[in-house]
């Protein structure tokens, strides 16, 4: 049955389809840019009339014009439709036009070009076919020309037109690989050609195939019997190639040539029996071959340097290859420092100068080493650090030979103010005008002044570093420690303060910590107000990450030299200033110090504050410690209230330890009513957590055993349902169950408080009211059986000494 229908596509209002096409059309409407959907539809319509199938292909290609699969199948189908028709049929022209439209997008596909050219050859259209072959060669990259040429040559051979064949073969011979192989392997047949000029012409045009072309040229001379000329070609090649691949091809061919020459010489000598006469020639050939093999690392290094003559590391490797030959090493270093441009260098160019000077130094030529380093200080390096390293090496050279005064003189010269000052990072100025701000040179000068100079000269160097604002926190600390060693304590504190003015957090952290520690160690409580001002200044703007150390140091100062209430105030500020991850540890320190100073009763407010601000996990631990303290003090009601408050953040399914602790507490200090109240609270808390969607989702995932699953994985029958809707339905179901149980729980609450029924009746009634009630174990029942309904077990305890704190002695 054919159903006439119109699609909702505005561009094809007259499109009709059959009833069985509906699923495919709907799928296409949903995924109109999916090649797989179109291919499935096309596969289904293979038996349809050709115009209908072509129309379907055209629809697909209109949306996906760059799909190779669609074009390939469509063109193949169109060619098959006209296969048995006469070549004069207009349908052939339609198929040709369809191919031309395809090449607007598929011009890089050699398979389509080959099919089209074969199709044109079958039509007998010679000119059109030749032009199409030419278009294919222009459109495709040269690496794919090898797929086109076999069919092209077959076309030329099948149509004996002299002009067409000549032009085609002329284009084919422009591929130098085949040409070079042809003339190099047949030197006796190409005597009328200038083979050397032809191949060298290829060397200038095809720079990516130099290795093969050089080998072809050498092979031509080898086959012609000009062995010395072939050797000259190989030598020229390994000295001019620019890539490792070309060098490897040439060198391997060169080595193979020398091996074949040696083998041929030995074979000839053994056949003629003139071994003694040819010993010299054979030894010469062997020596030449050994020298070639030994030169390989140096020749390869030359190739890499031809690629990048400013590669510092390769120059160092070249020096290492000349190890043991001083003259070659000197020549290599000289060539390197003259060739490498500091602004184009790969690596550190100053290392060439330093290594050059070190070579002279190792050979006892100190004057030459000094000359090399002096020249290096005048080189216009790209980075200031390069010139600074050269100056430091100048100083190191003199120190190694115990010329201490000369080392100091050189470094002072390096740090002297230039005639034209410039900023350190001002690239428009030469590095010689910027090196006076190099911290590397100043640091070495400071070390030398501390070891060799006077106090005043060393102090002047550090002051100059601070004035130039190039100091680091470590430089500031070193300066202050130097002043402290010479008993200039106030000067050292001024150095700390100058350093603090230079840096901001977090760089100033080490300076503040050292400064405050040294100040307290020096003055103790004699300058308490000044110390407090310093701490307040340090804490002003201090990031939470670094606040803990300063607050602890501040509190220690107040405990040892100040007032206890000031120390408590500092601890209280610290609990708010530190990072959330450090608050728990800070509260523990606060509680411990408060208990030691004022007694444990003073810690109640601290516990309450900690429970308010800490995370649930840490707040739970604080509640347990707080309740335990109250229990030790005999404050049972306080402890019970703390347990009741903490229960709101303790899910019975994940915090069993808390509920066990509370149960043990009630068994020791409570009665039947308090235990039942605890159980009621436990059920209420569990119902509360059951209605929380996020918590329920995490628990469901845990039960499923899949950490990476989704909520949909838990309901295979409802895979189409939204995950959040599934969770909401589950939450509503649990909430409804909680509401149904609410009246019964209210009755049970009244029974727990006011009931004259026996214990067995209460247990039975509770079971009827709530079948899911958590049952106590046998041990729990035994503990409850030991208590009468109106009995309260009392325990006597002595007042702990911790209650009095440090007041006990008084």
C-alpha positions in Angstrom: 0.0 0.0 0.0 1.4 3.3 -1.0 0.7 6.3 1.2 0.9 9.7 -0.2 2.4 12.1 2.4 4.1 15.3 2.4 7.1 15.9 4.7 7.4 19.0 6.8 10.6 20.0 4.9 10.1 23.4 3.3 12.6 22.7 0.5 10.8 19.6 -0.8 7.0 20.0 -0.4 6.3 17.5 -3.1 8.3 14.6 -1.7 6.3 11.4 -1.3 7.2 8.1 0.3 5.7 4.7 1.2 4.4 3.6 4.5 7.4 1.3 5.2 9.6 4.4 4.7 8.1 6.1 7.7 10.6 4.8 10.3 13.6 5.8 8.1 12.2 9.2 7.4 11.6 9.8 11.1 15.1 8.7 11.9 16.4 11.0 9.2 14.4 13.9 10.6 16.0 13.3 14.0 19.5 12.7 12.7 19.7 14.4 9.4 23.5 14.7 9.5 24.2 11.1 10.4 25.8 9.1 7.5 24.8 5.8 9.0 21.1 6.7 9.0 21.2 7.7 5.4 23.1 4.5 4.4 20.6 2.4 6.2 17.8 4.1 4.4 19.6 3.7 1.0 20.3 0.1 1.7 16.6 -0.4 2.4 15.6 1.3 -0.9 18.0 -0.7 -3.2 15.0 -2.3 -4.9 13.2 1.0 -5.5 13.0 2.6 -8.9 16.2 4.3 -10.0 14.9 7.9 -10.0 13.6 7.3 -6.4 17.0 6.0 -5.4 18.9 8.8 -7.1 16.6 11.3 -5.4 17.4 9.8 -2.0 21.1 10.0 -2.7 20.7 13.7 -3.7 18.9 14.4 -0.5 21.7 12.9 1.5 24.5 14.6 -0.4 22.7 18.0 0.0 23.1 17.7 3.7 26.4 15.8 3.7 28.4 17.0 0.7 31.8 16.0 2.1 30.9 12.3 2.8 33.2 10.0 0.7 31.0 7.0 1.4 27.9 8.6 0.0 29.6 10.0 -3.1 31.4 6.7 -3.8 28.2 4.6 -3.6 26.2 7.2 -5.5 28.7 7.4 -8.4 29.0 3.7 -8.6 25.2 3.3 -8.7 24.9 6.0 -11.5 27.6 4.3 -13.6 25.9 0.9 -13.2 22.6 2.5 -14.4 24.1 3.4 -17.8 26.4 0.5 -18.2 24.5 -1.3 -21.0 23.4 1.8 -22.8 24.9 3.3 -25.9 27.7 5.8 -25.3 25.7 8.4 -27.2 22.8 8.2 -24.7 22.3 11.6 -22.9 22.4 9.7 -19.6 26.2 9.4 -19.9 26.4 13.2 -19.8 24.3 13.3 -16.7 26.7 10.8 -15.0 29.7 12.8 -16.1 28.2 16.0 -14.6 27.5 14.1 -11.4 31.2 13.2 -11.2 32.2 16.8 -11.8 29.9 17.9 -9.0 31.6 15.3 -6.7 35.1 16.6 -7.4 34.1 20.0 -5.9 34.4 18.3 -2.6 36.2 15.0 -3.3 39.2 16.2 -5.4 41.7 14.6 -3.1 40.3 11.1 -3.5 42.3 9.1 -6.0 39.8 6.3 -6.1 37.1 8.6 -7.5 39.5 10.0 -10.1 40.5 6.5 -11.3 36.8 5.4 -11.6 35.9 8.6 -13.5 38.9 8.2 -15.9 38.1 4.6 -16.5 34.5 5.6 -17.2 35.6 8.2 -19.7 38.0 5.7 -21.4 35.0 3.4 -21.8 33.1 6.2 -23.6 36.1 6.8 -26.0 36.4 10.5 -25.3 40.1 10.9 -25.7 40.6 14.6 -25.2 38.3 14.7 -22.2 40.0 11.7 -20.7 43.5 13.2 -21.1 42.4 16.4 -19.5 40.8 14.6 -16.7 44.1 12.7 -16.0 46.0 16.0 -16.0 43.5 17.5 -13.6 43.9 14.4 -11.3 47.7 14.8 -11.3 47.3 18.5 -10.4 44.8 17.9 -7.7 46.5 15.0 -5.9 49.7 15.2 -3.9 52.8 13.8 -5.6 52.9 10.8 -3.2 49.6 9.6 -4.8 50.7 10.1 -8.4 51.9 6.5 -8.6 48.2 5.4 -8.4 47.3 7.5 -11.4 50.2 6.9 -13.8 49.6 3.1 -14.5 46.1 3.8 -15.8 47.3 7.0 -17.6 50.1 5.1 -19.4 47.6 2.3 -20.3 45.4 5.0 -21.8 48.3 6.4 -23.8 49.3 3.0 -25.1 45.7 2.2 -26.2 45.4 5.4 -28.3 48.5 5.7 -30.6 48.4 9.4 -31.1 52.0 10.6 -31.2 51.5 14.1 -29.8 49.3 12.9 -26.9 51.8 10.0 -26.1 54.8 12.3 -26.2 53.2 14.9 -23.9 52.1 12.2 -21.5 55.4 10.4 -21.2 57.2 13.7 -20.9 55.2 14.5 -17.8 55.8 11.0 -16.5 59.6 11.4 -16.9 59.5 14.4 -14.7 59.5 12.0 -11.8 63.2 12.0 -11.1 63.2 8.7 -9.2 62.4 6.6 -12.2 64.6 8.8 -14.5 67.6 8.6 -12.2 67.3 4.9 -11.8 67.0 4.5 -15.5 70.1 6.5 -16.5 72.2 5.4 -13.5 71.6 1.7 -14.1 72.2 2.0 -17.9 75.2 4.2 -18.3 76.2 2.6 -21.6 72.8 3.4 -23.2 72.7 7.1 -22.3 76.0 8.3 -23.7 74.3 11.1 -25.5 72.9 12.6 -22.3 74.7 14.7 -19.8 73.9 12.5 -16.8 75.8 14.6 -14.3 73.9 17.8 -15.3 70.5 16.0 -15.3 70.9 14.6 -11.8 72.5 17.7 -10.3 69.5 19.6 -11.8 67.3 17.3 -9.7 69.4 18.1 -6.7 68.5 21.7 -6.9 64.8 21.1 -7.6 64.0 18.2 -5.3 65.7 19.0 -2.0 63.6 16.4 -0.1 65.2 13.5 -2.1 68.9 14.5 -2.0 70.1 11.2 -0.6 68.6 9.1 -3.4 69.8 11.4 -6.1 73.4 11.6 -4.8 73.4 7.8 -4.6 72.1 7.6 -8.2 74.8 9.9 -9.4 77.5 7.9 -7.6 76.0 4.7 -8.9 76.2 6.0 -12.5 80.0 6.6 -12.1 80.5 3.2 -10.4 78.8 1.4 -13.3 80.8 3.5 -15.7 84.0 2.4 -14.0 85.0 5.8 -12.7 85.6 4.7 -9.1 87.5 7.8 -8.0 84.9 10.1 -9.4 82.2 8.1 -7.5 84.2 8.5 -4.3 84.4 12.2 -4.9 80.6 12.3 -5.4 80.1 10.5 -2.1 82.5 12.8 -0.2 80.7 15.8 -1.7 77.4 14.4 -0.7 78.2 13.7 3.0 79.5 17.2 3.3 76.5 18.9 1.8 73.4 16.9 2.8 71.2 18.6 5.4 69.2 15.8 6.9 70.1 12.7 8.9 68.0 10.6 6.5 69.9 11.7 3.5 73.2 11.3 5.3 72.3 7.8 6.3 71.4 6.8 2.7 74.6 8.3 1.3 76.9 7.0 4.0 75.5 3.4 3.9 75.9 3.4 0.1 79.5 4.8 0.5 80.5 2.2 3.0 79.0 -0.6 0.8 80.9 0.8 -2.2 84.2 0.6 -0.2 83.5 -2.9 1.0 82.7 -4.1 -2.5 86.0 -2.5 -3.7 88.0 -4.4 -1.0 86.2 -7.6 -1.8 86.8 -7.2 -5.5 90.5 -6.5 -4.9 90.9 -9.5 -2.7 89.1 -11.8 -5.1 91.2 -10.5 -8.0 94.5 -11.0 -6.1 93.6 -14.5 -5.1 92.6 -15.4 -8.7 95.8 -14.0 -10.3 98.1 -15.2 -7.4 99.7 -11.8 -6.9 99.0 -11.3 -3.3 102.4 -9.9 -2.3 102.3 -7.2 -5.1 98.8 -6.0 -4.1 99.4 -5.8 -0.3 100.0 -2.1 -0.4 97.0 -1.3 -2.4 94.8 -3.6 -0.2 96.1 -2.0 3.0 95.4 1.4 1.5 91.8 0.4 0.7 91.3 -1.1 4.2 92.8 2.1 5.9 90.4 4.2 3.8 87.4 2.1 4.9 88.4 2.2 8.6 88.9 5.9 8.4 85.4 6.3 6.8 83.8 4.3 9.6 85.7 6.3 12.3 84.6 9.6 10.7 80.9 8.8 10.9 80.1 10.4 14.3 81.9 13.6 13.2 80.2 13.7 9.8 76.8 13.2 11.4 77.5 16.0 13.8 78.4 18.2 10.9 75.0 17.4 9.3 73.2 18.5 12.5 75.3 21.7 12.7 74.4 22.5 9.1 70.8 22.2 10.0 71.2 24.6 13.0 74.7 26.1 13.3 73.5 27.9 16.5 72.9 24.6 18.4 75.2 24.9 21.5 74.8 21.3 22.6 76.0 19.9 19.2 79.1 22.1 19.4 79.9 20.6 22.8 79.4 17.1 21.3 81.8 18.0 18.5 84.4 19.0 21.0 84.0 15.7 22.8 84.5 13.9 19.5 87.9 15.6 19.2 89.0 14.4 22.6 92.7 13.9 22.8 93.4 16.3 19.9 94.1 19.8 21.4 94.5 21.6 18.1 91.1 20.4 16.8 89.5 21.2 20.1 90.8 24.8 20.0 89.7 25.2 16.3 86.3 23.8 17.2 85.8 26.2 20.1 87.0 29.1 18.0 84.6 28.2 15.2 81.8 27.8 17.7 82.1 31.1 19.4 82.4 32.8 16.1 79.4 31.0 14.5 76.8 30.9 17.3 74.6 34.0 17.4 73.4 34.5 21.0 70.0 35.7 19.9 69.4 32.6 17.7 71.2 30.1 19.9 69.6 26.9 21.1 70.9 26.4 24.6 73.2 28.6 26.7 75.7 30.2 24.5 77.9 31.4 27.4 78.8 27.8 28.2 80.9 27.7 25.0 83.1 30.5 26.3 83.3 29.0 29.8 84.2 25.6 28.4 86.8 27.2 26.1 88.4 29.0 29.1 88.2 25.8 31.2 90.1 23.9 28.5 93.0 26.4 28.7 92.9 26.4 32.5 93.1 22.6 32.6 96.2 22.8 30.4 97.9 25.4 32.7 97.4 28.4 30.4 95.7 30.8 32.9 96.5 33.9 30.9 94.7 32.5 27.9 91.8 31.5 30.0 91.5 35.0 31.4 91.6 36.4 27.9 88.8 34.2 26.8 86.6 35.1 29.7 87.4 38.8 29.3 86.2 38.6 25.6 83.1 36.7 26.8 82.2 39.6 29.1 82.0 41.9 26.0 79.6 39.6 24.0 76.1 40.9 23.6 74.2 37.9 25.0 70.5 37.7 24.8 69.9 37.1 28.5 71.5 38.9 31.4 71.9 35.6 33.2 74.4 34.5 30.5 76.7 37.5 31.1 76.2 37.1 34.9 77.4 33.5 34.7 80.5 34.6 32.8 81.4 37.1 35.5 80.8 34.4 38.2 83.1 32.0 36.3 85.7 34.8 36.2 85.6 34.9 40.0 85.5 31.1 40.3 88.7 30.9 38.2 90.6 33.3 40.5 89.3 31.5 43.6 90.4 28.1 42.3 93.9 29.6 42.1 93.7 31.5 45.4 93.7 34.9 43.8 91.2 36.2 46.3 91.8 39.9 45.8 91.5 39.6 42.0 88.2 37.7 42.5 86.8 40.5 44.6 88.0 43.1 42.1 86.3 41.3 39.2 83.0 41.0 40.9 83.0 44.6 42.1 83.7 45.6 38.6 80.8 43.5 37.4 78.4 45.1 39.9 79.6 48.6 39.3 77.0 51.1 37.9 77.3 51.4 34.1 77.5 54.7 32.3 73.9 54.1 31.1 71.6 52.3 33.5 68.8 50.2 32.2 66.1 47.9 33.8 66.9 44.3 34.1 64.3 43.1 31.6 64.7 46.0 29.1 65.5 44.0 25.9 66.4 47.1 24.0 69.5 47.7 26.0 72.7 45.5 25.9 73.2 43.1 28.7 76.3 45.0 29.8 74.1 47.9 30.9 71.8 45.6 32.9 74.1 43.1 34.6 74.5 45.4 37.6 71.0 44.2 38.6 71.8 40.6 38.4 71.2 38.9 41.7 73.6 36.0 40.8 76.6 38.3 40.7 75.5 40.2 43.8 75.0 37.0 45.8 78.5 35.7 44.9 80.0 39.1 45.8 78.1 39.0 49.2 79.5 35.6 49.9 83.0 36.7 49.1 82.7 39.8 51.2 81.6 37.8 54.2 84.5 35.5 53.8 87.3 37.9 52.6 86.1 41.4 53.2 85.3 43.6 56.2 82.1 44.1 58.1 81.5 47.5 56.5 82.2 46.3 52.9 79.8 43.3 53.5 77.1 45.5 55.0 77.5 47.9 52.0 77.0 45.1 49.6 73.8 43.9 51.3 72.5 47.5 51.6 73.1 48.0 47.9 71.2 44.8 47.1 68.2 46.1 49.1 68.5 49.5 47.5 68.3 47.9 44.0 65.3 46.0 45.1 66.6 42.7 43.7 66.8 40.9 47.1 65.1 37.6 47.8 63.7 36.6 51.2 66.7 34.4 51.7 69.1 37.3 51.0 67.2 39.4 53.6 67.5 36.6 56.2 71.2 36.1 55.4 71.8 39.8 55.9 70.0 39.8 59.2 71.8 36.7 60.4 75.2 38.3 59.4 74.4 41.4 61.5 73.3 39.2 64.4 76.5 37.3 64.3 78.4 40.6 64.7 76.1 41.6 67.7 74.3 44.3 65.7 70.8 43.2 66.9 68.9 46.3 66.2 70.5 46.6 62.8 69.4 43.0 62.0 65.8 43.9 63.0 66.0 46.8 60.7 67.1 44.5 57.9 64.1 42.3 58.5 61.8 45.3 58.3 63.4 46.5 55.1 62.8 43.0 53.7 59.2 43.1 54.8 58.7 46.3 53.0 59.9 44.7 49.8 57.7 41.7 49.7 54.1 40.7 50.1 52.4 37.5 51.2 53.2 34.7 50.7 56.9 35.6 49.9 57.2 37.5 53.2 56.2 34.5 55.3 59.7 33.2 56.0 61.0 36.7 56.9 58.2 37.3 59.4 58.7 33.9 61.1 62.4 34.4 61.4 62.0 38.0 62.5 59.5 37.3 65.3 61.4 34.3 66.5 64.6 36.2 66.8 62.9 39.2 68.4 61.3 37.0 71.1 64.6 35.2 71.7 66.4 38.5 72.1 64.0 40.5 74.3 61.5 38.0 75.7 59.1 40.1 77.8 61.2 43.2 78.1 59.6 44.8 75.0 56.2 43.2 75.1 54.2 46.0 73.6 56.6 46.2 70.7 56.4 42.5 70.2 52.6 42.7 70.2 52.7 45.4 67.6 54.9 43.3 65.4 52.6 40.4 65.6 49.6 42.5 64.8 51.5 43.9 61.8 52.4 40.5 60.7 48.8 39.2 61.0 47.4 42.1 59.1 46.6 40.7 55.7 48.1 37.3 56.4 46.6 34.6 54.3 44.8 31.8 56.3 47.4 29.3 55.0 50.2 30.9 56.9 48.3 32.2 59.9 48.6 29.2 62.2 52.3 29.4 62.8 52.1 33.1 63.6 49.2 32.8 65.9 50.8 29.9 67.9 54.0 32.0 68.2 51.9 35.0 69.4 50.0 32.9 71.9 53.2 31.4 73.2 54.5 34.9 73.8 51.4 35.9 75.8 51.6 32.7 77.8 55.2 33.1 78.8 55.5 36.9 79.1 52.0 38.4 78.9 48.5 37.7 80.3 46.6 34.5 80.2 43.4 36.2 78.9 45.4 37.7 76.1 46.7 34.3 75.2 43.1 32.9 75.2 42.0 35.8 73.0 44.8 35.0 70.5 43.8 31.4 70.4 40.2 32.4 69.8 41.2 34.7 66.9 43.3 31.8 65.5 40.3 29.5 65.3 38.7 32.0 63.0 41.7 33.1 60.9 43.2 29.7 59.9 42.1 27.6 57.0 39.0 25.3 57.5 41.3 22.2 57.3 43.4 23.6 60.2 40.5 24.7 62.4 40.1 21.3 64.1 43.7 21.2 65.2 43.6 24.8 66.3 40.5 24.1 68.5 42.3 21.2 70.0 45.3 23.4 71.0 42.9 26.0 72.3 41.0 23.6 74.5 44.2 22.0 75.8 45.8 25.3 76.8 42.5 26.6 78.3 42.2 23.5 80.4 45.8 23.8 81.6 45.4 27.5 82.5 41.8 27.9 83.7 40.6 24.3 84.2 38.3 22.1 82.2 35.2 24.0 83.1 36.5 26.9 81.1 36.5 24.8 77.9 32.7 24.5 77.7 32.3 27.6 75.6 35.2 26.6 73.4 33.6 23.2 72.8 30.3 24.9 71.8 32.0 27.3 69.5 34.0 24.4 67.9 30.8 22.4 67.3 29.2 25.4 65.6 31.9 26.1 63.1 33.5 22.7 62.4 32.4 20.2 59.7 30.1 17.4 60.7 32.9 14.9 61.1 35.0 17.0 63.3 32.0 18.4 65.2 31.0 14.8 66.0 34.4 14.2 67.5 34.1 17.4 69.5 30.7 16.4 70.8 32.0 13.0 72.0 34.9 14.6 73.8 32.6 17.3 75.3 30.2 14.7 76.5 33.0 12.6 78.0 34.3 15.6 79.9 30.9 16.4 81.3 30.4 12.8 82.3 33.8 12.8 84.1 32.6 16.0 86.0 29.4 14.3 87.0 27.2 16.5 84.7 25.1 13.6 83.4 22.2 15.8 82.1 24.7 18.1 80.2 26.3 15.0 78.7 22.9 13.7 77.6 21.9 17.0 76.1 25.2 17.0 74.1 24.5 13.5 72.8 21.0 14.5 71.8 22.3 17.5 69.9 25.0 15.5 68.2 22.6 12.8 67.1 21.1 15.2 64.5 24.3 15.0 62.4 24.9 11.2 62.9 23.2 8.9 60.5 22.8 5.5 62.2 23.8 3.6 59.1 27.2 5.3 58.8 28.0 6.5 62.4 27.4 3.4 64.4 30.3 4.2 66.8 28.5 7.3 68.0 25.2 5.5 68.8 27.1 2.7 70.5 28.8 5.3 72.7 25.5 6.9 73.6 24.0 3.6 74.3 26.9 2.7 76.7 26.4 6.0 78.4 22.7 5.4 78.9 23.3 1.9 80.2 25.8 3.3 82.8 24.0 6.5 83.8 20.4 6.4 82.5 17.2 4.5 82.9 14.6 2.8 80.8 12.9 6.1 79.7 16.2 7.6 78.6 17.1 4.5 76.6 13.8 4.6 74.9 14.1 8.3 74.2 17.5 7.5 72.6 15.9 4.9 70.4 13.1 7.3 69.4 15.6 9.9 68.4 17.6 7.3 66.5 14.5 6.3 64.4 13.7 10.0 63.8 17.2 10.8 62.6 17.2 7.8 60.3 13.8 8.8 58.8 15.2 12.3 58.2 18.2 10.9 56.3 16.0 8.6 54.3 14.1 11.5 52.8 17.2 13.3 51.7 17.6 12.7 47.9 21.3 13.2 47.7 22.1 11.0 50.6 19.7 8.3 49.3 21.3 8.4 45.8 24.8 7.9 47.3 23.6 5.0 49.4 21.9 3.4 46.4 25.1 3.6 44.4 27.0 2.1 47.3 24.5 -0.8 47.5 24.8 -1.3 43.7 28.5 -1.8 44.1 29.3 0.5 41.2 31.2 3.7 42.0 30.9 5.0 38.5 27.3 4.0 37.8 24.2 6.2 37.5 20.8 6.0 39.2 19.4 4.6 35.9 21.7 1.6 36.4 19.7 0.8 39.6 16.4 0.5 37.7 16.9 -1.5 34.5 13.1 -1.6 33.8 13.0 2.2 33.8 15.9 3.1 31.6 14.0 5.8 29.9 13.1 7.6 33.1 15.1 10.7 34.2 17.5 10.0 37.0 16.3 12.9 39.2 12.7 11.9 38.7 13.5 8.4 39.9 15.2 9.8 43.0 12.3 12.1 43.7 9.8 9.3 43.4 11.8 7.2 45.9 12.1 10.2 48.2 8.3 10.8 48.1 7.7 7.1 48.9 10.0 7.2 51.9 8.4 10.5 53.1 4.9 8.9 52.8 6.0 5.9 54.9 7.4 8.3 57.5 4.1 10.2 57.7 2.2 6.9 58.1 4.4 5.9 61.0 4.2 9.4 62.7 0.9 8.8 64.7 2.1 5.4 65.9 5.4 6.9 66.9 3.6 9.7 68.8 1.7 7.0 70.7 4.9 5.1 71.4 6.4 8.3 72.7 3.6 8.7 75.2 3.9 5.1 76.2 7.6 5.5 76.8 7.0 8.4 79.2 3.8 7.6 80.9 2.9 3.9 81.0 2.2 1.5 83.8 2.4 -1.5 81.5 5.0 -4.2 82.1 8.3 -4.3 80.2 7.1 -7.3 78.1 3.9 -5.5 77.2 5.8 -2.4 76.2 8.1 -4.5 74.0 5.2 -6.2 72.3 3.4 -3.0 71.8 6.5 -1.3 70.3 6.9 -4.2 68.0 3.3 -3.9 66.8 3.6 -0.1 66.4 6.8 -0.2 64.4 7.9 -3.6 62.9 11.1 -2.1 61.6 12.2 -0.9 65.0 15.9 -1.5 65.6 16.2 -4.4 68.0 18.7 -4.4 70.8 21.0 -7.3 71.1 20.9 -9.9 73.8 23.5 -8.0 75.8 21.4 -4.8 75.6 18.3 -6.7 76.8 20.3 -8.1 79.7 21.5 -4.6 80.6 18.0 -3.3 80.5 16.7 -6.2 82.5 19.0 -5.3 85.3 17.2 -2.0 85.8 13.8 -1.7 87.3 11.4 0.8 85.8 11.7 3.2 88.7 15.4 2.5 89.5 18.2 4.9 88.7 21.7 3.6 89.0 24.0 6.2 90.6 27.7 6.3 90.4 30.0 8.2 92.8 33.1 9.9 91.5 35.6 12.2 92.9 36.0 15.6 91.4 38.9 15.4 88.8 42.0 17.6 89.4 41.7 19.0 85.9 38.6 21.0 87.0 40.8 23.3 89.0 43.5 23.8 86.3 46.5 25.8 87.4 44.4 27.2 90.4 44.8 23.9 92.4 48.1 24.9 93.9 46.7 28.2 95.0 
